[in-house]
Amino acid sequence: MKKVLFNWSGGKDSSLALYHALQGERYIVTGLLTSFNGANSRVSMHGTRKNLVEEQARNIGLELHPLMLPEQVGMEEYDAFMQQALEKHKKKGVRSYIFGDIFLEDLRAYREQQLQKVDMEAIFPLWQQSTEQLARQFIDVGFKAVVVSINGSKLDRSFVGREYDSQFLADLPAEVDPCGEYGEFHTFVYDGPIFDTPVSFQRGEVVAKTYEQQDDDTHSFQQSGNNNPHPTYFYLDLKSK
């Protein structure tokens, strides 16, 4: 069995990929690595608070390895932080890193190139599967999630805060990917087959933030196809109960 580290965002793609990684006897998942904005202790683009991600990890039964990043971080600096973190896990016998990416070729290539620098392997359990089928599978196996952020240039504000369920999928505009693979929306998973108990949370306010897209933006892969140079995002502020 391979010792693997898992790239954890707290969202649906991560959860479904982890669900598959935990099946059978191929992998020993040693922990979850999550990148946070060090200025506010939230998952970038998701806006999820660090303490909620910590509760996810506890309820899953895996150790969380937080990677605290500067508020403004370019690609080179981000790569340096990530390589430093991965080197620590290599010393513990970890040679593989699992991601929940589905079909963004440039993002996969980037991840593989960065892992080659530390002599590690990238694994993609969901790669090139139908996002419509993955979305249905996520719901059918019993996962539950709430939509915590949306790209306002792709979706109406009313979509943020909704449950990620069959009705949500039915209401999505035809041009929006069912898994939000182009960064149209992000989720927080609070229950499902990988959880011992559900994560407790309460809903806070919805906050709007407008960003200027940068060439060295660490989220540039997620924003593929976004023609708006100043997109507004809507975030649901989840809080621990």
N, C-alpha and C positions, 0 to 999 in steps of 0.2 A: 504493500500500500504506500502511496506517495504522501509525504507530508506537504500540505498546501496551505497557503495563506489566502484569505478571501477579501476581495475588494468590496467593501460594504458601504452602500449609500443610505440604507434604511428603506429603500423603495421597492416597488414590485418586481423589477427585473432582477435586482440583487436577491430578493427573497426566493424567486422561482429558481434561479441558478443555484442558490445554496441548497434548496430542496433537492434538486437533482444531484448535486455533489455529495450530499449526505446519504444517497441511496447506494446500496450495494457495498462493496469492499474495495473500491478503487482508491479512495482518498481518506486521509486523516486531516481534517480541517483543524489547524492549530489555533486559529483566531481570526478576528475580523479587523481589517485595517480601514479606518475612515478618516478622510481629510476634513478638517474643520477650519473655518475662518477664525484665526486666533483672537481677533478683535472682539467678536461677539459670541464665540463658541457655538456656531451653527454650521450645519452642512451647507456648503455653497450651492446655490441655485435651488436647493430644496428649502432652505431656511429652517430646517429642523434643529431644535435645541439639542445640545450635547447630552443633557441628562436623559432625554427621551431615547436617544440612540444607546446610551448606557443601559437603560432598562430593556431595550430590545435584546441586547447581547446577554444580559442576565437571564431573561426569559427563554432565550434560545439555548443557553448553557455553554456559550463560547466567550473567550476573553476578547475584550475590545482593546485595540491598539490605536489610540487617537493620534493623528498627525496634525499638529497645530501649525497652521500656515499664517504668514503675514497677511494683513487685509488686502494689500495690493501686491500680488506676486506674479511675475512674468514666467514664461515657460522655462527658461533656463534655471531660474531660482527654484521653481516647482520641481523640476527634474532632480536638482541637487538634493532637495529635502527628501524626495521619494527614494532616491538611491541610497541615501544614508539610512533610511528606515529599513529598506529591504536587506541591506548588508547585515543588520542586526538579526534578522530572521534567518539569513543564510547560516549564521554561526550556530543556529539551533537545528540545522539539518533541513531547512525548508528550501526547496529548489523550484517550486511552482507557485503561481499566483493566478487565482481564478477571477474572472470578470463576468458580468452579466450582459455584455454588449451583444447586439443581435445582428446588425448588418452594416454599420458604418465602417467601410473599408479603411479609410484614412485613420480613423481612431484605432482600429486593430493594429495597423502597421506601426503607428506611433507607439502603442503599448509594447509590441514585440521588440521594437528597436531599443526602447529604454530598458527592457528586461535583459536583453542580450548584453548590455553593458555590465550587468552584475551576474551574468551567467545563470539566468533563471528562465524558466519556461512560462509562457502565457497560455492559459486554458480558457476556452469559451464554450460552456455547456449549451448555450442557447443559439449558437451561431447559425445564421441564415435560415432559421426556422420562421414560419409564417407568424407575423406579429398578431394577426387576427386569432390564429389558433393558440398562441401563447397567452393572449389576453383571456380567452375562454378557459384555457387550462388553469390559469392562475385562480380564477373564480371557482371553477369546478372542484378543485382539490381542497377548497376551503379557506383560502387566504382572504383577509379583509384589510382594506386600505382606504385611506382618505386622501383626496387630492389636496396637496398643500401648496402648490405653486403652479402658475400657468403663465405662458407667454401671451400677453394681451394682444399681440399682433396676430395671433393664431386662434385664440379662443376668447369668448366673452367672459367677463369677470364672474358671471354666475356659475361657471364651472368649478371655481376654486371652492374648496370646502365640501364638495360632494363625495359620496361614497363611490369608490371605483367598483362598479357593479355592471350588470347587464344593461340597465337603463342608461347609465353613463355612456357605455359604448354605443348604444343605439342613438344617443343624442349628439355624438361627435360629428362635426362636419366631415364630409367625404374626404377632404384633403388632409385631415389630421390622422396621423398614425395611431392605431389602437393602443400601442404601447408608449406613445409619446417619444419615439426613438429619435426624433429631430429636436428634442427639447421643448415640445409644445406644452408639456405638463410634467409634473413630478408628484410622487406619492409618498405617504408614510404608511408602512404596513404595521398593523397592531395586533394581528392574530393570524393563525394558520397552522398547518401541520408541523412546522419547525419550532413552534412556540409551546412551552410547557403551560403557560398561562397568558392571557391577553395583556397587552400593555395598556395601562390606565392613563388617560389623558383627558384634558378638557379643551374646548375650542375657545380661542381668543379672537382678537380683531383681525380683519383683513387689511393688509398694508400694501400700498402701491409704491413701486420703486422703478425709476427709469435709469437705464444704463447706456453708456456709450460703448459700442463694440470696439475692441482693440485688436490689432493684428496679433498681439502676443497673448490674447485672452486665453486662459487655461481651459475655458469652456467653449472654445471656438468650434470644436468638433460637434458639440451638441447643437450648436446654432446653425448647422448646415442648412442652406436654403432660406435663411432669414434675410430678407432684403431691407429690413428696417434698421437703420444705423443707430436708432435710439429707442429700442423696444422698452415698453413698460411691462413689468411683471407684477403679478398679484400674489401675495403670500398669506396663507392662513397661519396665524401664530398659535401653534399648539403648545399647551403647558401641561406639566405633570399634575395629577390630582393630589 
